[in-house]
Amino acid sequence: MPRRVKKAPKKIYEVIATNIFKNRVLGEAWASKPETLLGRKIEISVADTTGDFTHENYKMWFKIISYDESRAYATFVKEALRADYVRSIIRRRTSRVDVFTRGETSDGHLIHYFNLIVTERRVRKSKEQAIRSIANQIMADLIPKLTIDELVISAIFSEPHDIRGTIIKEAGKIARIQLVEPLKIEVIKLPVKIAEGGGKIVESVAVSSG
């Protein structure tokens, strides 16, 4: 009988954020060959990272882009609201307005940004369209001015830029706004080159969905 080839033992790697929560440990990944780490995605709860339960409705995904002897380095690729939270905030006699904006951040991340706006009372379609137009213009103007870190942090924590407050103020001229949330922020294409904590520079391509 042919001798069985022994598989290389798996090794554990700490996964480190290269942006948003820079240099924080996001989790762990196992691999027998470190190159197989590349492209893997790790999902986190923002609340687990910040230690603040008020952030429990936000999830993020980071994609591993490089590694060294004991660590893997991952970059932000997606944020999304928990589905049960979205269901809980859409109530009768209110209107849901979804706003999609495509743009490129100042540091070269091509993104799709989805805002979820809920009005205090149900409004006509014409007002929904007006609210959508205002919010889309605000985001189209803002996205190119911010890095991906600034944009995502502002979306969730309302600083350094109060995205919620700005949309509520401007769209509130059309109808009273109950809330504004970042339904989803997705990186469609990473910058051409990303330098990460381990010092390696990685050529980047479009980010696969999922």
N, C-alpha and C positions, 0 to 999 in steps of 0.2 A: 504493500500500500504506500502511496506517496505520502511523504511526511507533511503534516499539517503546518502551514505557515502561521507563525504566531503574529497576532495583530499587535501593533504598537500600543502600549498602554495609554489610556486617555489621561490628559492633564487638564487641570482646572485653571481657567484664566479669569481674572477680575475684569469686568467690562467697565471702562471709564468713559464718561461723557466728555466730548471735545467742545461742546457748546451748550447753550441754555443753562444746564447745571454743571458748568465746566469743572472738570477734575473730580467730580463726585463719582462714587461707585454706584453703578446702575444695577449690577447683579453679577452673575457668574455664568461662564460658558465652558463646556467640556469639549475637548478635541484631542484626537490622537495625532493629527497633523495640523499645525497652526494655520496653514493656508486655507483649511476648510472653514475657518471662522469667518473669512471675508464674505460679506453679503448677508450674514445672519442678522435678524432683527430681534431686538429685545423690547418687550412691552413693560411699561412702568405705570404706576399710579402716581400722579403728582403729589397726592397727600402723603404717600409713603416716603417721598423724597423730601418734602418740606416739613413733615411732621405736623401739618395743620389739616384737621379733618374737613375744614371748609373747602378744601381743594379736591375732595374725593370724587367730584364729578368729571374730572379731567384725566384723560389717559394720553400717554405719549409713546411713540415708537422711535427707537434709535437703531441705526444700521452700522454694523461693524465695518470699518474701512481699513484698519491696519492692526498690527500687533507687535509685541516684542517678546522677550523670554517668558514673562509672567502675566502680561496684561494685554487686553484687546481694547481698541479705541473705537468709539462709536459716535456718529453724528446724527443729529435730529433729522427725522424724515416725515413725521406725522404727529398731529394732535387731534383728538376727537372727544366729544362729549359722550358720556355713558348713555346708552340707549334708554335705560329706565328713567334717567333724569330728564331726557328730552320728552318722553311721554308724560311725565308728571307736570311739566310746565305748560303744555298745550291744553288749554281748557275751553269749555264751551263759552260762547259769546266773546271770544277773543279772536284775533287774526294772526296767523303765522306768516311771516314774510322771510323767505330765504333769499339771501343775496350772495351771488358768486362773483368773485373778483380774481382775475389772473394778473400777476405782476412779477417783477424781479426785484429782489431786495438790493440794497446798496452794496452788499458783499457777494452778489452774483447767484443767489438761490432763486430759481424760477419756481413760483408757488401758485397753488390754487387755494384761495381763502374763501371759506363759506361762513357767512354770518347768519345767525338765527335771531330774528327780531320778533317779539310778541307784543301786540298792542293791548292796551287795557280793555278796549271794547272792540267788537267786530267792526271793520271798516269796509268801505266799498273797494272794488278792484282798482279803481282809478287812484285811490289813496295808497293802496298797496304798491302800485307801480311807482308813485311819487316817492314813497319811503325807500323803495328798492333803489331808485335812481340816485337819491341823496346819499345813501349808505355806500353804494358802489363808487360814487365819485370821491367820497372821503377816503375810502380804502385805496383807490387808484392813485390818489395824490400822496398818500402816506407811505405805502409799501416801498417805493423807490428811495425814500429818505432814511429808511431804517435797515439795520443789519437783521439777519434772521433771529439773533438773540433778542434784540430790542423788540422786534415785532411779536414774537411768541410770548415773551415776558409781559409785554404791554397787553396782549390779548387776555391773558389770565389774571395778572396782578394789577392791571390798570396803571402801570408805571414802567418806564418813564413817560409813556404817552397814554392818556386816558381814552382809549378807543371807545369804550362803552359810553362814557360821558359825552363825548363829541357827537356820536350818532344819536343818542337820546336827545341832546340839545337841538340838533339840526332837524332830525326827522320828527321831533316833537312839535315842530311848527305845522306839521300835517295832521298828526294825531298823537294822543298821549301814548307813550311807549312804556310798557311794563318792564321789559328786560331786553338786553342784547347779550348774546353769548357767541363765542367762537365755535360753531358747530364742528368745523373741521379745518385744519390747516395742513396742507400736504405739499411736500417738496417734490416737484415733478422732475427737476434737473438740478444736480449739485453744481457748484462752481467747477471750472476746468481743473483746478488743483486745490486740494485741501491739505493744509499742514496740520498735523495732529500732535497730541502731547508727547508721543514717542519720537518725534522728530522726522518721521518718514513722510514723504510727500506722495500723494496718491492721485493718479489721473482718474477723473470722475466722469461718469456717464449718466444717462437718464436713470431715474429711480423706478424700479418695477413696482407696480401697484400690489396692494395686499396688506 
